Amino acid sequence: MLNRVRSAVAHLVSSGGAPPPRSKSPDLPNTTSALPAAPPEAPRSPPARAGSGSAVPVKTAEARASFSRPTFLQLSPGGLRRADDHSGRAVQSPPDTGRRLPWSTGYAEVINAGKSRHNEDQACCEVVYVEGRRSVSGVPREPSRGQGLCFYYWGLFDGHAGGGAAEMASRLLHRHIREQLKDLVEILQDPSPPPLCLPSTPEAPTSSDSSHLVAPQSCWSSHKEVTHESLVVGAIENAFQLMDEQMARERRGHQVEGGCCALVVVYLLGKIYVANAGDSRAIIVRNGEIIPMSREFTPETERQRLQLLGFLKPELLGGEFTHLEFPRRVQSKELGQRMLYRDQNMTGWAYKKIELEDLRFPLVCGEGKKARVMATIGVTRGLGDHNLKVCSSTLPIKPFLSCFPEVQVYDLTQYEHCPDDVLVLGTDGLWDVTSDCEVHSSGPSSGPGGPGHPPGPWLASPQQQAGFRG
Amino acid sequence: MLNRVRSAVAHLVSSGGAPPPRSKSPDLPNTTSALPAAPPEAPRSPPARAGSGSAVPVKTAEARASFSRPTFLQLSPGGLRRADDHSGRAVQSPPDTGRRLPWSTGYAEVINAGKSRHNEDQACCEVVYVEGRRSVSGVPREPSRGQGLCFYYWGLFDGHAGGGAAEMASRLLHRHIREQLKDLVEILQDPSPPPLCLPSTPEAPTSSDSSHLVAPQSCWSSHKEVTHESLVVGAIENAFQLMDEQMARERRGHQVEGGCCALVVVYLLGKIYVANAGDSRAIIVRNGEIIPMSREFTPETERQRLQLLGFLKPELLGGEFTHLEFPRRVQSKELGQRMLYRDQNMTGWAYKKIELEDLRFPLVCGEGKKARVMATIGVTRGLGDHNLKVCSSTLPIKPFLSCFPEVQVYDLTQYEHCPDDVLVLGTDGLWDVTSDCEVHSSGPSSGPGGPGHPPGPWLASPQQQAGFRG
C-alpha cells in the first residue's frame, strides 16, 4: 500500500526558467520539468496578501532573498550557494546516502520574488522513533527498540515577522509529538480499547488486562468510547500547545521572533494525520480525485470565534476595537444612521443604528487576503506571536490567535492508491496562485517525477511575507 | 417551478393502525396511507431520549395525551375531539375553504405513546405579507399592498418542560421575522447591491440611487459585498433573538413555561431559508437524492462551544461543574491517577492527572441521546428556558443555551424538481426512529399524497418528552 504513495523533490524557480535536468535516484527522483513555477507576482506584497494580478518588478540578484534550505536536503555549502543563485536556481535533491526520506518526499520552493533577504519559512521531514515511557500499568519499561513506535513526519512552517518561530517549530514540534506519544506506545499497539484511567504509581498492578483500571460507573450508564485514533489526535493537539508554550517561555533567551503557521503530517500505524494551524493547505490526490485534508484559518473563516472572544472578554479589545463587524469603516459623521453589521452570532447582515462605540476599529476587518485581526495579522492560528502587538499600541493580539490545529485523519488502509497519487502540502503562497486542480494536473504529468515516474508528496513552500498591515 | 414542490397533510397515528381514507381536495390531499407510523416505542421516555428499543406498554385512552392541533388544520371542536380519540386517530385535513396552505403543506403527528397529557409541541404554517416600513431613503411609504413582500412560513417547535414557549413561538416568531423584513422590502426588490448605510431621518434625500448613501472609504480599499440573501438570513437570526428576549420579558405575565427547539422555513423571492435552533431536522428530497438542510445542536455537537464558554466565564459553572470532559465520571478515589479528558480546544483525547477540581460534575456529559448540559438538558439551542436551573440548584443553564439558529439557504430557481420532491421537517422524535432514506422512500410511495399524487413538505412532529434528566 505504502509504496503506492511516492514522492519527489523539486525546487521551483520563481524566474520562470526551467531548471536543468539532474541525475536521478530511485527514491528521490529529480525534476526535469518542475511544477509550473508560480508567476513572479504570485507572492503578494504586504499588507495586501491577495493576488492583485499586478506584476512585481524583477530586482537584481543581489537584492533578492537568500535561501535557508531545509536541512533534509543535506546541502553542502557549495550547494547552498548554488541554490542561492537566482539567475538559475537549481533543483536540489539530497544525496542518496542511505538516509532516505520517507515516501521519497519532495520539496519545492519559490522565493518571495526577491522582496526579502531571508526566507522566514521552514520545512522538515523526519522519521521519528518513539520509545515507550512506561507500560500501561505504570511500570517503567525496559528500553527495547523493538517495542516502540515509528512515525513519519512532515512539517511546513510559514513564518511571519521573523524566522525564529518557524525555525524553532521545525526543530522541535515533532519532538513534542514524540513526547506526547510516549505514554501511548503500548496502548496504540493493543487492539483493545484504550483504558480510560491509568494508575499513577509504578507500584500498581502490572497485568496486561487493563479492565481493572476502569473504575465502576457512577453517573453514566455507559462510558464514552475512545478510539486509538483520537488518542493520536489528542497527542498532536497537545504537542502544538506545548510547542507554543515553550516559545512563550524561551522567546527572549532564544530570540524566537514572530510566529508561524504550522501544517504537519504524521503517518502512524497506517493512518495519515494532517494537523493544520494557519492558512496553509494539504490535499491528497487519489486517482485523479482531490481530497481536501485541511481548512484554512483566517480572520474571515474564524470571524465568529474571534468576535465571541472579544464579546466575552471586552478587556482584550482595550477600548480601541469593537467586536462588531461592518462592511466598511464607520465614520463619525454617520452617527445615528443605520449601517449593516454582524455580531458573533450572525452569519447574515442586518442594519443597526450607529452609536459612538461603533466608531472603534473593528476586531475583524477587510476581506480575502486583506482580512485582518485588529488591523494587524491575516492568519488566526499558528505558533509563536507572543510579542505581537497592535500597531502603535501595547495591546497584545495573541489571545485571539489560537495555537490549536484542526486534525484530519486519512486511513491509508481503506483506499486503493495508484502510482500518480500524491499528498501535497503548501503554504498560502502556493494556493493563492494555484488551484487544487492545477496542482493535481501539473503533478503527475509534468511534476518532479518526470514522465514515467510517479510523483508523490510535495512540500511546496513559496515564502510569503509576514501578514502584517503597515 | 413552485408547483413542482407539493405537499400533503397527514396525521400519523401512534397506534399503528392505518387511518381511514378521507375526502380529497386538490391542494390538501388526504392520506390513504400515511407515512409509516413510528412504533409506539419511538418517542423515548425521559431522561433517556435515545431509542432504547424497548416497547412502551399501551395505556388506556384516558391516560393518553390530549392533542392541541395546529391551528392551520382549522379543526372544529368536534374534529378536535375526534382527533383526540386514541383508539382510531384520524388523519386531519383543513377544510378547503379557500384559505389554502402554501404548497399543500402536510402535517403528521405521533403523540408521545400516551405518556403525557399534553403535547408540548407546536407547528404552524402561514402566508405572511410584509408591508414596507419606509423607503430606503427613509421617507415613510404610502400603504400600498402591491409594493410589499410575501413569504411562506412553516414552523416546528419542539417544546420541553412545558408548552408555553412552543405556543408563544408558534404565534409570534413569524411576526418577528416580518418586523425584521419590513425595512428590507424595497432593498430586496431592487437588484442592485444593498446600501451599506441608511440615513436615519425622513428628511434625507429620496433618490432611488442609493450610491450616495455609501460614505467614502476610510480604511479599507474596498467594502465587503453584502448580498440580498444575507440580509434575509440576518433578519431571521435577529428575529430568533428578539423572540427569545420577548419570552424572557413576558414569561411571568404570560406563563411562558419551558423552552422549545425551533425549526422554521421561510420561502421568499425564490429561495428557501431553513433556520434551525435545536435538534429538529429538515431535509429536501430532490429526484430521490436527500439534501440535508439543517444540523442538529446537541451537547455533543456543541461541546467545544459550551466548554469554551465555561472556560472563559468560569462563574457560570458555579464551582459545581468543570468545563473538561471525561469519558465517564471521575471518582474521588482516582485522585492522582491519569484519566482521559478533552478541553474546549481538543477533538482528540489525552490523559491528565486527576486533580481535585476534576471531581466536579462535567459541564457536558453522556453521549448520544443521553448527552446533557449540566446534567439537565439534552439540546443546546432553542427559545425560552429562561427559568431553567440545574437540578436542585439555583444555577441558571440559559447562558449555555443559544437562541441563534443556523440558517441554510436553498435556491429553488437553481434546480429542476420532479413531482415526488418534498421538503420534510421533523422533530428529533421522528429522526431517532426514521432515517433520512426511510422518510424519503416512504414519502413518495406511501405518503400522504397517495398513489399518483405527489407528496410535498411534511411537518412531522412526534412529541418528545422534555429533555430533562431526573
Interface residues (C-beta under 8 A of the other chain):
Chain A: A48 Q180 D183 P194 L196 C197 L198 P199 S200 V214 A215 Q217 S218 C219 W220 S221 S222 H223 K224 E225 V226 E229 S230 L231 V232 V233 G234 A235 I236 E237 N238 Q241 L308 L309 L312 K313 F326 P327 R328 R329 Q331 K333 E334 G336 Q337 R338 M339 L340 R342 N345 M346 T347 G348 W349 A350 Y351 K353 I354 F361 C365 G366 E367 K370 A375 S402 F404 E406 V407
Chain B: Q180 D183 P194 L196 C197 L198 P199 S200 V214 A215 Q217 S218 C219 W220 S221 S222 H223 K224 E225 V226 E229 S230 L231 V232 V233 G234 A235 I236 E237 N238 Q241 L308 L309 L312 K313 F326 P327 R328 R329 Q331 K333 E334 G336 Q337 R338 M339 L340 R342 N345 M346 T347 G348 W349 A350 Y351 K353 I354 F361 C365 G366 E367 K370 A375 S402 F404 E406 V407
